[in-house]
Amino acid sequence: MMYFYHTCDEYGLPAWQEFIFACALYPGDTEFLQSVEPETKYQISRLRSHPCLALWFGNNELVQKPEDILENENTKAHYLQLFYELLPQLVSTYDGHRPYAPSSPHHYQDFDKLYSATVVGGDTDFRDV
């Protein structure tokens, strides 16, 4: 994987990094969030020195099934806690200068426009263009 980043650095190609969350809902309990934190810190520290790294995404395609996330207040709260609170705070703390978006793709209309200053606006992902 590091070959990818070194090659992008060498040729001036921008790359984004998604965290390890994809295509499923995740718990938001304290034990789970505490297990996420060291892995996230490690990945940010490992990749932040690459000039090619342009953007961090919290997950891959979870927002494609909003009815699952919005099924009840508990699933919505867990989603928001992980992708709108914990991960952007860790990116801000351990990287500090690259933007973060909760999901790839990420659209402005997600979850009643619940955004913080550390969360960027939106992308449409290449397949959505």
Secondary structure, 3 states (H helix, E strand, C coil): CHHHHHHHHHHCCCEEEEEEEECCCCCCCHHHHHHHHHHHHHHHHHHCCCCCEEEEEEEECHHHCHHHHCCCHHHHHHHHHHHHHHHHHHHHHHCCCCCEECCECECCCHHHHCCCCCECCCECCHHHC
